[in-house]
Amino acid sequence: MAAAIAAAEAGLRPLVIDENPQAGGQIYRQAPAALHGGQPPARRTPEARGATLFGRFQRQDRIELLTETSVWGLFGPRRLAITCGDSSRMIEAQHLVLATGAYEYLPPFPGWTLPGVMTPGGAQSLVKTMHVLPGRRALVAGTGPFLLVVAMLLHQAGMEVAGLVEMAPARDEVRALPGLLAQPGLLWEGLRYRTRLRRAGIPIYRGHVLLEARGEGEVREALFAPCNGDGYPDRSLARVARVDTICAGYGFVPRAQLAQLAGCKLRLDEARGGWVPEVGEQLQTSVPGVWVAGDGAGVAGALAAELQGTLVGLAVARQLGALDAGRWQALRKPLARRLARLGRFRAALDRLYRLRPGLVSLATADTLVCRCEELTRAEVEAGIAAGGIDLRTLKVITRLGMGPCQGRMCWPAAARLVAARTGKSVEDAGPLSIRPPVRPVSLQSLCELTPPAADVGLVAPQRDNGGAL
Ligand SMILES: Cc1cc2nc3c(=O)[nH]c(=O)nc-3n(C[C@H](O)[C@H](O)[C@H](O)COP(=O)(O)OP(=O)(O)OC[C@H]3O[C@@H](n4cnc5c(N)ncnc54)[C@H](O)[C@@H]3O)c2cc1C
C-alpha cells in the first residue's frame, strides 16, 4: 500500500494485487465491518496506523486494486500469471514491487500436527477477524515479541492463558537492552505487554522451550522444560500444562518465492528469517525493474515495511521520470534515516529472539517434518543419507516440499536437519528449487489462461497516464 501511495502521489498509476479480500496485509488487514461494528480503532495502535494508511490508499484514485487475486507464477522477470476464482491471465509490468510479506515458522516437535496446535498468527486471526476463540485454555510458546501480543489478546478475548514459554533467557534480554533503546517507544510497548500479562496472572517462562503436545485426537497437554542458551532442553525438569490449545511460533520466514521465480539473486539472512533477495541501497533486486519491500525482503516488522514501501514507490517514480532528483532526495532522506534507526532496534531484537540450534533436537524419528508429503524425520534423514545433502537433491529423493505448500513450512526445518547431519551450514543446504504454481491454481483457470493484453498492465512513464507497478 505504501509503495503504491508514493508512486501514485508522484503521478503514476500503480496496480496492486493481493490475494486477501481486502488490502492491508497481515497487520493492517481490515476486519469485515460487521465484526468491528464500525467503531474507529484506539489512537496510536497498529489498527489506527493501519486505518490511516488504508484511508490514504483508498483516497488515491490513481491506484487500481485487484483483491482475491493470487500471483501464482512469473514467466519472465516481470510477466505475472495471476488467478482470480477460476480464471487466470498474464500481465506484464514495467516495474514490479514484490511486497509479499512473511509467514510464521513452527519447527516440528512431537504432537505438532494435533488439532489444537496452531501458530500465534492463526489464533490471532481467529480472534481478531472472526471473533472466534480457538479453545478454552492455551499455552503460548516459541520466541519473539509477537507471543506477548497474542497471549494478551487471548486473555482479553476470554481464554485462560496457562503461560507464555519463551526460549530466550532473561540474561539475553539484559544484553539486548542497549540496542533496544534505539527505539524507546517500541521497547516501552514491549514492557507494557509484560506488565499487563503479569497483572493478569499469566506466568512467563523465560529460557524454556516447548517439547511436546500430547493428546488423543486433540491437544490435552503441553510439555515444556528449561533450556540452555543454545535452546537444548533439560528434560529432567519438564513440566506439564493441561491445555486444549497450543499457540507455537518461532518468528517469521520471508515469502521470497516470487523473487526467486523472477530470477533475483538470493542470500541467506538467518537473522531476518531465511532466504531473501539481495538488494541495493534503493531496495532494487539483481533483476532490473524488480524491487522488494517489507518482510518479504527480510523480516523487519510493520513500521519498516511501510517505510521501505514508500522508499521503493519513490525510487520507481524517480526511475520512470515522475520525480526529479531534488524532490526525490528531499522525500527519501528522512525516511531512510528513520529506517536506519529502526534497523538498530531490529538487529538487537533479532539477536535476542534468534532460532537456537537446540530446536532441531525436538523432533523424534516419527515426527512429521513435511506435512504435505507426510515425511517423518527418519525418512528425511534417510534421504539425506542417500545423498540429499542439499534441499534440491533432497526434494528429488524424498518429495519433500512438493505438496500444496511448496516447501514453505518444511524447508527451514529440513535445511537445519541437513546442516546438522552433514556438518555444513544452513546456507550450504541452499533454498528449495521453486516452480510455478507457487499458489494452488485450478486446472480450469490454467486452460483459460490468456496472454498479456495491450490494455492490461502498463507502460508509459509520464505523469497522470503513467506506468503501473
Ligand atoms: C500471521 C501474522 C500476524 C502478525 N501479527 C502482528 C501483530 O499483531 N503485530 C505486529 O506488530 N506485527 C505482526 N505481524 C508482522 C507484521 O504483520 C508484518 O511485519 C507486516 O505486515 C509486514 O508488512 P508486509 O507488507 O511486508 O507484509 P504483509 O502485511 O504480510 O503483506 C503481504 C501481502 O502480500 C500478499 N501476497 C503474498 N503473496 C501473494 C501472492 N502470491 N499473490 C497475491 N498476493 C500475495 C498477502 O495477501 C498480503 O496481503 C504479523 C505477521 C504475521 C505473518
The ligand as an SDF file (V2000), in Angstrom:
LIG
                    3D

 53 58  0  0  0  0  0  0  0  0999 V2000
    0.2880  -14.0980   10.9360 C   0  0  0  0  0  0  0  0  0  0  0  0
    0.9710  -12.8040   11.2540 C   0  0  0  0  0  0  0  0  0  0  0  0
    0.4910  -11.9900   12.2910 C   0  0  0  0  0  0  0  0  0  0  0  0
    1.1500  -10.8030   12.6250 C   0  0  0  0  0  0  0  0  0  0  0  0
    0.6860  -10.0240   13.6550 N   0  0  0  0  0  0  0  0  0  0  0  0
    1.3720   -8.9110   14.0190 C   0  0  0  0  0  0  0  0  0  0  0  0
    0.9490   -8.1100   15.1290 C   0  0  0  0  0  0  0  0  0  0  0  0
   -0.0260   -8.4140   15.7960 O   0  0  0  0  0  0  0  0  0  0  0  0
    1.6680   -7.0190   15.4480 N   0  0  0  0  0  0  0  0  0  0  0  0
    2.7770   -6.6540   14.7220 C   0  0  0  0  0  0  0  0  0  0  0  0
    3.4090   -5.6310   15.0290 O   0  0  0  0  0  0  0  0  0  0  0  0
    3.1920   -7.3800   13.6510 N   0  0  0  0  0  0  0  0  0  0  0  0
    2.5200   -8.5040   13.3110 C   0  0  0  0  0  0  0  0  0  0  0  0
    2.9550   -9.2570   12.2590 N   0  0  0  0  0  0  0  0  0  0  0  0
    4.0710   -8.7600   11.4810 C   0  0  0  0  0  0  0  0  0  0  0  0
    3.5400   -7.6950   10.5200 C   0  0  0  0  0  0  0  0  0  0  0  0
    2.2940   -8.0800   10.0650 O   0  0  0  0  0  0  0  0  0  0  0  0
    4.4660   -7.5500    9.3600 C   0  0  0  0  0  0  0  0  0  0  0  0
    5.7190   -7.0900    9.8340 O   0  0  0  0  0  0  0  0  0  0  0  0
    3.9450   -6.5660    8.3250 C   0  0  0  0  0  0  0  0  0  0  0  0
    2.6320   -6.8770    7.9880 O   0  0  0  0  0  0  0  0  0  0  0  0
    4.8220   -6.6240    7.0970 C   0  0  0  0  0  0  0  0  0  0  0  0
    4.1710   -6.0000    6.0330 O   0  0  0  0  0  0  0  0  0  0  0  0
    4.3720   -6.5210    4.5490 P   0  0  0  0  0  0  0  0  0  0  0  0
    3.6310   -5.5710    3.6900 O   0  0  0  0  0  0  0  0  0  0  0  0
    5.7960   -6.7630    4.2980 O   0  0  0  0  0  0  0  0  0  0  0  0
    3.6840   -7.9580    4.5140 O   0  0  0  0  0  0  0  0  0  0  0  0
    2.1830   -8.4060    4.7790 P   0  0  0  0  0  0  0  0  0  0  0  0
    1.4900   -7.4710    5.6810 O   0  0  0  0  0  0  0  0  0  0  0  0
    2.2430   -9.8380    5.1480 O   0  0  0  0  0  0  0  0  0  0  0  0
    1.5110   -8.2790    3.3450 O   0  0  0  0  0  0  0  0  0  0  0  0
    1.8460   -9.1430    2.2860 C   0  0  0  0  0  0  0  0  0  0  0  0
    0.6830   -9.1740    1.3370 C   0  0  0  0  0  0  0  0  0  0  0  0
    1.0760   -9.8560    0.1630 O   0  0  0  0  0  0  0  0  0  0  0  0
    0.0070  -10.6790   -0.2530 C   0  0  0  0  0  0  0  0  0  0  0  0
    0.5860  -11.7780   -1.0290 N   0  0  0  0  0  0  0  0  0  0  0  0
    1.6350  -12.5660   -0.7030 C   0  0  0  0  0  0  0  0  0  0  0  0
    1.9030  -13.4400   -1.6940 N   0  0  0  0  0  0  0  0  0  0  0  0
    0.9890  -13.1720   -2.6620 C   0  0  0  0  0  0  0  0  0  0  0  0
    0.7420  -13.7480   -3.9390 C   0  0  0  0  0  0  0  0  0  0  0  0
    1.4950  -14.7380   -4.4400 N   0  0  0  0  0  0  0  0  0  0  0  0
   -0.2830  -13.2520   -4.6740 N   0  0  0  0  0  0  0  0  0  0  0  0
   -1.0450  -12.2250   -4.2060 C   0  0  0  0  0  0  0  0  0  0  0  0
   -0.8470  -11.6380   -3.0060 N   0  0  0  0  0  0  0  0  0  0  0  0
    0.1520  -12.1180   -2.2480 C   0  0  0  0  0  0  0  0  0  0  0  0
   -0.6550  -11.1480    1.0180 C   0  0  0  0  0  0  0  0  0  0  0  0
   -2.0100  -11.4960    0.7790 O   0  0  0  0  0  0  0  0  0  0  0  0
   -0.5290   -9.9110    1.8990 C   0  0  0  0  0  0  0  0  0  0  0  0
   -1.6640   -9.0770    1.8330 O   0  0  0  0  0  0  0  0  0  0  0  0
    2.2950  -10.4280   11.8970 C   0  0  0  0  0  0  0  0  0  0  0  0
    2.7570  -11.2230   10.8270 C   0  0  0  0  0  0  0  0  0  0  0  0
    2.1020  -12.4060   10.5050 C   0  0  0  0  0  0  0  0  0  0  0  0
    2.6430  -13.2570    9.3690 C   0  0  0  0  0  0  0  0  0  0  0  0
  1  2  1  0
  2  3  1  0
  2 52  2  0
  3  4  2  0
  4  5  1  0
  4 50  1  0
  5  6  2  0
  6  7  1  0
  6 13  1  0
  7  8  2  0
  7  9  1  0
  9 10  1  0
 10 11  2  0
 10 12  1  0
 12 13  2  0
 13 14  1  0
 14 15  1  0
 14 50  1  0
 15 16  1  0
 16 17  1  0
 16 18  1  0
 18 19  1  0
 18 20  1  0
 20 21  1  0
 20 22  1  0
 22 23  1  0
 23 24  1  0
 24 25  2  0
 24 26  1  0
 24 27  1  0
 27 28  1  0
 28 29  2  0
 28 30  1  0
 28 31  1  0
 31 32  1  0
 32 33  1  0
 33 34  1  0
 33 48  1  0
 34 35  1  0
 35 36  1  0
 35 46  1  0
 36 37  1  0
 36 45  1  0
 37 38  2  0
 38 39  1  0
 39 40  1  0
 39 45  2  0
 40 41  1  0
 40 42  2  0
 42 43  1  0
 43 44  2  0
 44 45  1  0
 46 47  1  0
 46 48  1  0
 48 49  1  0
 50 51  2  0
 51 52  1  0
 52 53  1  0
M  END
$$$$
